[in-house]
Structures are given as structure tokens and as C-alpha cells.
């Protein structure tokens, strides 16, 4: 087994990589939470400090929610509902098991859909996304931000974690570029593609995209510490 005794084997990961993005995550879903691909709790807890006090908003949206890791920090701040949207029914099946209906808790609604074609309009006070930005192609990033802006009410916030381009000689840069090169080759040779790239939606481009879509943007450099210190927490507030 790789990563964890309950995690996927090398051959299971290979099968995922050779599938479409959606089917690959359907295959990986039962073991996803035992892989390093799940957003670490340190990131979620760091983000939570910027989301607001308990029961301070009505509704939150988790974009590309996967197995629902971020819903853990969204539900306490909501009075009414948390909505998660993801294209993988396998990941949503796991999320359903994590968040059964509970009395005196905001409703958790899980929707299968393409985040580039979300139909929400002025429904949420907060939207977050974690661990998903590598699945959005550069050409689709303006549309991605546009649909999140449409989903938010005036004054609503879009919160996510990104970074800046690391130095060209750094291990992070070299490993990420090596992985991306392998993905480009794989997608050139095999269809349907598996869309997952690193070092995407970085600052300052992410700030520019948000500002163009009507957000005021704040970047927090001190949200994380230790090995996560290079990460930046971005809070975009939708203008009235």
C-alpha cells in the first residue's frame, strides 16, 4: 500500500491516472481520505480562523468539495445550510457518509455538477475551495471565478489557498514542473484527459482574476506556519 495501510496501491493510482478525471476520482474515492491528496487539517484549521464566528452567516458553498473535508469548518459558522458541489459521484458518496443529517445542525446538501456551469445566483455568503485549483485549466479560470462571483451575495467572500511561483531552482518548482510535463504527455497520448496540474492559479494572476470579476482582494501571508508558511490565504469580497 502507498501512503497509508488503508490507502490505494500503486496500481490503483495508475488506473486512476489513466482514467478520465471524473472516473479517476470515482475509483479513488473510497480510499481518498487516506492519501496525501486530501487537504491537510492544518490548512483547513488555518483557513477557519478567517471565515467568521459560529453561526455568523446563513449559507456557505464548498466548490469541488470532494469527500467534504472543508465542510467540517464551514458547518459551524452557518445558520442554515452548507452546499458542496463536485463532479465525482464517488467522492460525494463518501461525503454523504461523513455528514448524515443531524438535528440542530445546518443542512448539508451535496450536488453532482460541473463547477464551470454552476447555476447558483446570489445564494451564498461564503464560498471556499481547497485542493481543487489544479483541476481548472488556465483558459477556464475566468469562468471559474465568474461562476463563484455569481453564486455569492453582495459582500460575500471567496476564500482559498494559493501561493506565488517558487524559485526556478527549488525542489517544489522542479517536482511540480516534472509532474505537469508527465501529465501533458499522458493527455497528448490518451483520451479522455486527466486534468491535474500543479503551480496553477497563483498570485498575482489570481488577484487580477478576482478583481476583474468584482472582488476586493486581501492576501494573508501569516495564515500558516512551518512547512506551510509559503502558502497564502486569499479572501475576495464581492463588491455591491
N, C-alpha and C positions, 0 to 999 in steps of 0.2 A: 504494500500500500504506500501511496505517497502522501506526505503532509501529516497525516493522522491515521491511526488504525482503522477508523471508520470512513476515511476519505476514499477518493477514486484511485484506481490503479493507473499506471502509465498508459495501458491500452485503452482504458475508458476515456482518459483525457485525449488520446489520439483520435478515438472515434468521435468525440465531441468536436475537435478541431476540424475534422474532415466533413462535418455536417454543416447545414446552414446555421446561421446564428441562433435562430429561434429553436430549431430542433436540437442543436447542441446543448442549449440551456435546459430544454426539456429532459435530455438524457442526464445532465449533471445535477439536476435539481435535488434529487433525494440525498445527495452527499455534499451539496454545495456549501453548507454551513461548516463543513469540516475541511474546507480548503482555505488558502490564503487569499482567495478572490473575494471572500466575504469582507465587507468593510469592518475594520477593527473597532472594538468598543472604545478605544482611546479617541478615535476620530469622532465617533458618534457622541461621546460624552463632551468632547471639546466643542462640538457644534451646538450641543444642547444649551450651553451657557449663553448663547446669543439668540435663542429662539423665543424667549419670554417666560414669564412666571406661570405657574399652574393655572389652568382654566382661563387664560388671558385672551384666547381667540376662539372663534366659532368653528372654523374648518381648516384643515391642512391637506395638502396634496403631496404624496411621495411619488416622484416621477422616476420610472424604471425601478420599481420597488423591489424586484427580485423576491427573496424569501421574507422580506419585511423587516430587515434589521433596523431601519430608521424609524419604523412605526413605534418602536419601543420608546423613543424620545419625543415623538410627536403626540402620542395619545395623552400624556399628562397635561399638555398645555391647551388642549382643545376642550370646548364645552359640548360640541355636537357630534362632529364626525371627522374621521381621517379616511382619505381615499388613496389607495395605491393603484397605480396602473403599470402594467408590464406586458410585453408581447408573448411571454412564455407561460403556457398554462401549467407546465410542470412546476415552475417557480411559484406561481400563485397557489397551487395546491398545497405546497409546503407552508406558505404564508397563512393560508386558511387554518391550518393546524396550529400555528403559533398564536393566532388571535381568534379564538372562538368567541361567540357572543357572551358578554359578561354584564351583569347588572351594574348600574351606576357608573358605567364607563362609556365614553363616546363610541358611537358606531364605527366599526372598521369595514369599509367597502373595498373590495378588490375587483379590479376590472381588467380584462384582457383587451389590449389595444395597442396601436402604434402611436407613440408619443408625438410623432410629427404630424399626426392628424387628430389630436385631441379636440373634442367639441365643447369643452368647458368654456363658459363665458362669465366672468365676474363672480365666481363662486367661492373663492378661497382667500383667506387672509395670509396664508403662508404656503410656499412650495419649496421643497428641497429635492436634491438628487445627490446620491452618493454612489461612487464606484461605477458610474454609467457613462461618463463623458467619452470614453474611448470607443463607445458603440455609435457615436454620432459622427458621421463623416463631415469633413470641413465644409463641404458645399451645403450641408443640411443644417449647419449651426445657426444661421439667421432664422430659419424656420422653427427650429427647436426653441429658441429664445422667444420668438413671436408667439408661439402657442402657449408658452408658460405665462407670458405677459397677459394674454387674453384670458387665461384662467383665473388670474388674480383680480381682486377688487382694488380700487384706488387705495394707495397706501399699503397694499400687500407686499410681502417680502419674498424674494427668491434667494435661497441660501445654498451654497455649495462650496466644495473644497477644490482648490486647484493649486497651481504654483507658477513659477517662472521657468524659462528654459534653463536647464542646468549647464554648467560649463562643458564645452565640447570634449574635454579630456576626462570627464568624471565617469566613474563606473555606471552611474544611473543613466547618463546620456548614451553611453556605448551599448549597454544592455537593452535599453529601450529601442534604440535605432536598429539593433540586430534583430529584435523580436519583430519590429514593424517590417523590416525587409523580408523576413520569412513569411509574414502574413501577405505582403504584396505578391510574392512568388506563388504562395498557395492559392490566392484568389485569382491570379492570372491563369493558373493551370486547371482549376476546378471550380465548377458552379454547382449550387449556388454559393456565394461568398460567405465567409465567416468574418464579420466586421468586429474587430477588436484591435485598437491601436493605442500606444502609449504616447505621452507628451502631447496631448491634444487639449484644446480649449484652455490654453494657458493665458496668463497675463503677459502683455497688456491687451491682447486681442479680445479676451473675454470681457474686459471692462468696456471696450469700444462697442462690442455687440450689444451689451446690456444698455448702454447709454443711447445707442441708436434706436432701441426698442422702447425707450421711455422710462428707463430706470435711473435713479440716483444711486451711485455705487460707493460702498465703503469696503476697503480691504483691510482685514485684521491680520497683522503679522505675528501676533502673540497668542493665538488661539491654541497652539500646540507646542510641545516641548520635546526634548530628547531627539530621538531618531526622526520624529515627525515635524521638527521645527521648520524645515524648509517649506512646509505646506502653508497656504494662505486660505483663510476663510473669507469668502466674498458674500456680502449682503447687498442685494439690489432691492431698492424700494420703488415701487411703481408710482410714478407721479400722477397727480389728479388730472 
